[in-house]
Amino acid sequence: MDKKNIIIIAVILVVVLALVFFGSRQEPVVDREIFTAEESREIAENWILNNSPTYLFDGFNLEFVSENELLAGKIYSFVFAFDSRAAGYGDRSDQMLAQVITPHMIEVVVEEGEVVSAITDQAFDEIKGEMIEEAMPDELEMIDISVYFVRVIDGQESLAEVVRPVPYTVETARAAMEELLKGPMPDEEEQGYSTAINEGTELQDIRIENNIAFVDFNEELQEGVAGSAWVTMIRSQISTTLTQFDTVNDVVISINGETEGILEP
């Protein structure tokens, strides 16, 4: 073999070895089908700020309200609140507007890093830029949620689950609280279910942050409440109903925004 061929073979071997060596040192490709809740929330918020027709027209005071993981690492829904300087939805530049501060709630669904749904007040599709036709009652998608009432079991008052069908909503925690505050239905009362929560108690606000549900009621929640057993049962009904959801690990109860001295025996 002449000297020229030996040099060519040597060069080829060096190139092959370099490709093998450096190729093995490459960083693994990141699977961008997986997105964290924080990443998805940022995507949702930026979409509202830059693409939502209603918010772009006259929206302000955008605030995060709650999140719900629909499919781990894949699909998330987020609820934001904001105000508009006039009533209505979308681009209203060709309309006569009543200048009145109008609050809105927008639900944004992010799937694998992309906004696939954005609905304001369950009435306006921000992606399509059009009002949503009201669904007929038999067209509504229903889901089952659990609420917890009081029932005497083996001679002792204990929490007992009741399953309630409700129209689908990303705000399942709010729906569960509203069902809880309705109290047992007549047929449930006949089966021995009752509630420690006062009639007239109203849900004023609920939000979920960092897996903690912050839930606020009016003063009727603790009106006339006395005794540790009664207080414990009220707290248990609320907390157990909310912690059924994967996004809730703990519950903070307040009355008119105050947590100190709430539901103490």
C-alpha positions as CSV (number, residue, x, y, z in Angstrom):
1,M,0.0,0.0,0.0
2,D,1.5,3.3,-1.0
3,K,1.9,6.3,1.3
4,K,-1.0,8.2,-0.3
5,N,-3.5,5.5,0.4
6,I,-2.3,5.1,4.0
7,I,-2.9,8.8,4.6
8,I,-6.4,8.7,3.1
9,I,-7.3,5.7,5.4
10,A,-5.9,7.4,8.4
11,V,-8.0,10.5,7.7
12,I,-11.2,8.5,7.3
13,L,-10.5,6.7,10.6
14,V,-10.0,10.0,12.4
15,V,-13.3,11.4,11.0
16,V,-15.2,8.2,12.0
17,L,-13.8,8.2,15.6
18,A,-14.6,11.9,15.9
19,L,-18.2,11.4,14.9
20,V,-18.6,8.5,17.3
21,F,-16.9,10.4,20.2
22,F,-18.8,13.7,19.8
23,G,-22.0,12.1,18.8
24,S,-22.0,10.1,22.1
25,R,-21.6,13.4,24.0
26,Q,-24.7,15.1,22.6
27,E,-27.3,16.1,25.0
28,P,-30.5,14.0,24.9
29,V,-33.4,15.5,23.0
30,V,-35.9,17.1,25.3
31,D,-39.4,15.8,24.8
32,R,-41.4,19.0,24.4
33,E,-44.6,17.1,24.6
34,I,-44.2,17.5,28.4
35,F,-44.9,21.0,29.8
36,T,-45.0,22.0,33.5
37,A,-48.0,23.8,34.9
38,E,-45.9,26.9,35.3
39,E,-44.8,26.9,31.7
40,S,-48.4,26.3,30.5
41,R,-49.7,29.0,32.8
42,E,-47.2,31.5,31.3
43,I,-48.2,30.4,27.8
44,A,-51.9,31.0,28.7
45,E,-51.2,34.4,30.2
46,N,-49.1,35.6,27.3
47,W,-51.8,34.5,24.9
48,I,-54.4,36.6,26.7
49,L,-52.2,39.6,26.7
50,N,-51.3,39.3,23.0
51,N,-54.2,37.6,21.3
52,S,-57.5,37.8,23.2
53,P,-59.7,40.2,21.3
54,T,-61.7,41.2,24.4
55,Y,-58.6,41.9,26.5
56,L,-56.7,43.6,23.7
57,F,-59.6,46.0,23.0
58,D,-60.0,47.4,26.6
59,G,-59.0,44.8,29.1
60,F,-56.8,45.5,32.2
61,N,-56.1,44.1,35.7
62,L,-55.4,40.5,34.4
63,E,-55.1,38.2,37.5
64,F,-54.6,34.5,37.8
65,V,-57.5,32.7,39.6
66,S,-57.0,28.9,39.4
67,E,-55.6,26.0,37.5
68,N,-56.6,22.4,36.8
69,E,-54.4,19.7,35.4
70,L,-56.5,17.8,32.9
71,L,-53.8,15.4,31.8
72,A,-50.4,15.3,33.6
73,G,-47.8,17.1,31.7
74,K,-50.0,17.5,28.6
75,I,-53.2,19.5,29.1
76,Y,-53.9,22.3,31.6
77,S,-56.8,24.7,32.1
78,F,-56.4,28.1,33.7
79,V,-58.9,30.6,34.9
80,F,-58.0,34.3,34.8
81,A,-60.0,37.4,35.8
82,F,-59.8,40.8,34.2
83,D,-61.8,44.0,33.8
84,S,-62.9,45.8,30.6
85,R,-63.7,49.5,30.4
86,A,-66.9,48.8,28.5
87,A,-69.5,46.1,28.3
88,G,-69.3,43.5,25.5
89,Y,-66.8,41.2,23.9
90,G,-64.1,41.2,21.2
91,D,-63.2,44.2,19.1
92,R,-66.1,46.7,19.6
93,S,-64.5,49.6,17.8
94,D,-67.5,49.9,15.5
95,Q,-70.1,49.8,18.4
96,M,-71.6,52.5,20.6
97,L,-70.3,51.5,24.0
98,A,-71.5,52.1,27.5
99,Q,-68.4,53.1,29.6
100,V,-68.8,50.9,32.6
101,I,-66.2,48.7,34.2
102,T,-67.1,45.1,33.4
103,P,-65.5,42.1,35.2
104,H,-64.8,39.0,33.1
105,M,-63.5,35.4,33.7
106,I,-61.6,33.7,30.9
107,E,-60.9,30.0,30.8
108,V,-57.8,29.0,28.8
109,V,-56.9,25.4,27.9
110,V,-53.2,24.7,27.0
111,E,-52.4,21.4,25.3
112,E,-48.7,20.5,24.9
113,G,-47.7,24.2,24.9
114,E,-50.4,25.5,22.6
115,V,-53.6,27.3,23.5
116,V,-56.5,25.3,22.1
117,S,-59.4,27.0,23.8
118,A,-60.1,30.4,25.3
119,I,-63.6,31.2,26.5
120,T,-64.7,34.4,28.3
121,D,-67.6,34.2,30.7
122,Q,-68.6,30.9,29.1
123,A,-70.1,33.1,26.4
124,F,-67.4,34.3,24.0
125,D,-64.9,32.3,22.0
126,E,-61.7,34.4,22.0
127,I,-60.0,32.2,19.4
128,K,-62.9,32.3,16.9
129,G,-63.9,35.8,17.9
130,E,-67.6,35.0,18.2
131,M,-70.3,34.4,20.7
132,I,-71.1,30.8,21.7
133,E,-74.5,29.5,21.0
134,E,-76.3,28.3,24.2
135,A,-76.2,24.5,24.4
136,M,-79.6,22.8,24.8
137,P,-80.0,21.1,28.2
138,D,-79.7,17.6,26.7
139,E,-76.5,18.7,24.9
140,L,-74.6,19.7,28.1
141,E,-71.8,17.4,29.1
142,M,-72.3,16.2,32.6
143,I,-69.6,15.1,35.1
144,D,-70.0,13.6,38.6
145,I,-68.5,15.3,41.6
146,S,-68.6,14.3,45.3
147,V,-69.9,16.3,48.2
148,Y,-69.7,15.2,51.8
149,F,-72.6,15.5,54.3
150,V,-73.2,14.1,57.8
151,R,-74.7,10.8,58.4
152,V,-75.1,8.6,61.5
153,I,-73.1,5.4,61.0
154,D,-72.9,2.8,63.8
155,G,-74.3,5.3,66.2
156,Q,-71.8,8.1,65.4
157,E,-72.0,11.1,63.1
158,S,-69.6,10.7,60.2
159,L,-68.9,12.2,56.8
160,A,-70.7,10.4,54.0
161,E,-70.2,10.9,50.3
162,V,-73.0,11.9,47.9
163,V,-72.4,12.0,44.2
164,R,-73.9,14.9,42.2
165,P,-74.0,15.3,38.4
166,V,-73.1,18.9,37.3
167,P,-72.6,20.5,33.9
168,Y,-68.9,20.3,32.8
169,T,-66.8,23.2,33.9
170,V,-63.1,23.7,34.5
171,E,-64.1,25.3,37.9
172,T,-65.0,22.0,39.4
173,A,-64.0,23.1,42.9
174,R,-66.5,26.0,42.7
175,A,-69.2,23.7,41.5
176,A,-68.5,21.2,44.3
177,M,-68.8,24.0,46.9
178,E,-72.0,25.3,45.4
179,E,-73.5,21.8,45.6
180,L,-72.3,21.4,49.2
181,L,-74.0,24.6,50.2
182,K,-77.3,23.4,48.7
183,G,-77.4,20.8,51.5
184,P,-79.0,17.4,51.2
185,M,-81.8,16.9,48.7
186,P,-85.2,15.7,50.1
187,D,-84.5,12.1,49.1
188,E,-81.0,12.3,50.7
189,E,-82.5,13.6,53.9
190,E,-84.9,10.6,53.9
191,Q,-81.8,8.4,53.8
192,G,-80.3,10.2,56.9
193,Y,-78.0,12.7,55.4
194,S,-77.7,16.2,57.0
195,T,-75.2,19.1,57.1
196,A,-73.5,21.0,59.8
197,I,-73.2,24.1,57.5
198,N,-75.7,26.8,58.3
199,E,-78.5,27.5,55.8
200,G,-77.8,30.9,54.1
201,T,-74.1,30.3,53.9
202,E,-72.8,31.8,50.6
203,L,-69.6,31.1,48.7
204,Q,-67.9,34.5,48.0
205,D,-64.7,33.4,46.4
206,I,-62.6,30.4,45.7
207,R,-59.2,30.1,44.1
208,I,-56.5,27.4,44.0
209,E,-52.8,28.3,44.2
210,N,-49.9,26.0,44.7
211,N,-52.3,23.1,45.5
212,I,-54.0,25.1,48.3
213,A,-57.7,26.0,48.0
214,F,-58.5,29.4,49.4
215,V,-62.3,29.5,50.0
216,D,-64.2,32.5,51.4
217,F,-67.7,32.6,52.8
218,N,-70.1,35.1,54.2
219,E,-70.5,35.5,58.0
220,E,-73.4,33.0,58.1
221,L,-70.9,30.1,58.0
222,Q,-70.2,30.5,61.7
223,E,-73.4,32.2,62.9
224,G,-74.4,30.5,66.2
225,V,-71.8,27.8,65.8
226,A,-70.4,26.4,69.1
227,G,-68.6,23.3,70.3
228,S,-65.5,21.7,68.8
229,A,-67.5,18.7,67.3
230,W,-69.7,21.1,65.3
231,V,-66.8,23.2,64.1
232,T,-64.7,20.1,63.2
233,M,-67.6,18.7,61.1
234,I,-68.1,22.0,59.2
235,R,-64.4,22.2,58.4
236,S,-64.3,18.5,57.4
237,Q,-67.3,18.8,55.1
238,I,-65.6,21.7,53.3
239,S,-62.0,20.3,53.2
240,T,-63.0,16.7,52.2
241,T,-65.2,18.0,49.4
242,L,-62.3,20.1,48.0
243,T,-59.4,17.7,48.5
244,Q,-61.1,15.1,46.3
245,F,-59.4,17.0,43.4
246,D,-55.8,16.2,42.6
247,T,-55.0,19.9,42.4
248,V,-55.9,20.5,46.1
249,N,-53.8,19.2,49.0
250,D,-54.8,21.7,51.6
251,V,-57.7,24.1,52.3
252,V,-57.7,27.6,53.9
253,I,-61.2,28.8,55.0
254,S,-62.0,32.5,55.5
255,I,-65.0,34.6,56.2
256,N,-65.2,38.0,54.5
257,G,-61.5,37.6,53.7
258,E,-60.5,37.0,57.4
259,T,-58.9,33.8,58.6
260,E,-58.1,34.7,62.2
261,G,-60.6,33.4,64.7
262,I,-62.7,31.6,62.1
263,L,-64.6,28.5,63.1
264,E,-63.2,28.2,66.6
265,P,-65.1,26.3,69.3
